[in-house]
């Protein structure tokens, strides 16, 4: 299914959906590993498709850390939306490319990646790349998005990751995006008296039931993506402006194979997450 998109920095309008939105409904675990981590019996899991919002700092972030799970969830009938806080306008060293040109390129690449994964909608908030700050303004904006989309599940970046071993310093936008998203999920999106002006826009409070931190420092859930590994790589290759001549196949398969070894449910490839059940 091709992805649709919503652009701009204004507050989204009221949600359009067919699911019940009362905040007393049960949790909506979408994976057996998450259900086990939350100590939920299989017969306690609600049936039917779940709404999943994947909130990331840049185009291509999700393809590296969670696109296998996204592809699996979409193939199982869940409704996935991407929310991109920036459009990666600083992701080039080419002096002939303007930030505006790069935004157009990277948004087109993200739409194509989402098309390959089965993501239904892409929301571009278009904050300046490399300048994200997890302040009240960003929190309010994300609360408005969450209240419009009304997701059962939010996937975001781990704000506690500052570095990985001796080879990688985490981008500050990744940390800022994760922190702002978590603060929007709880308690701001849930509480009626937080950002009361949103009520006038038809954006009623909403309680997110589950959170997955992608690329987490201390994962406790592994999702088998063996059947979706090729789709994940195809989506990643849609970001041609960022890959250049580099073929990510070997590195990405190595990472996923390492997570597969840790997955208690088995499978050649997996992605890992820190999981929270917020009922």
Phi, psi and omega in degrees: 000127181291147180280139167264168180217156175236131184246161169105166183256003178284159180295134178297156178280185182300151181293146173238110183197176184242002183273155172293140186242014177294144186274010178256004180292157184289169177299164188228055181303132183254003183215144182298322179297320178293319178299320178294317179298326180272001180058046178255128177290144181307323182284356177266354182283133177291148180269169176095164182292148178254154174265125185236126176251124179254110186253117185226160181285318190226157163304139180086345179302312183295325182296328177286318194254340185210011185292333176295315176296320178301312180299319179296312181298317179298319180293336179273001174100003178283156185258110187253133174237137172264141171236114181255120184285324173237168175250019173066041187286357177246013186271048177203144174257007182280114182294345181273353183259127177273158176303322180295319178295320182294321176301312181300317180296312186287327175292321177296319178297319180293321177300319180293319177300317179295322176301317181292330183274339185092017177289137188272332184211147174234128177250120178256116179270340170059042169285155179298133177299145176069011182228018180294136176231128181280065183261184183294327180296315178292321178300316179299317181298318180288326174300317179299318179296314181297319181291332176285312184285328180052056183286146167287325187230137171241132173249128179213180182275155183276112183287352182272352182277112177260329180203165174232115181050225182249015189239353188212125170260125185291139180299135180300331176296325179297315180293317180296319180297316179296315181297314181297321181293315179297320179292330176287319180299312183219124004258002196297313182294334184280328194266125183298325185275357175269127185052059185297340179297338178291336179297325180292342177268005180083014184261089182285156179304152180215137179255113173288133184271330185217148177229133172245121172270116181274147182062036190284151178290320183234075183290151175224004176226134177237133181247125180292118179243019184306315183289345185246009185298318180294325178293318177304313181293323177298317179295320178297321181291345175296339181272061187297327181295335182264332183274328184059230180271358184283132175262114185282358191306306186296313183294314183292321177295324178297313177302312183292327178293321177297319176292327177299323178297325182277347185287116181294342178271359179080189185107145183291320184236146178210164168240146186247150183214154162267129191244140176229132173250118193258012178301000000 
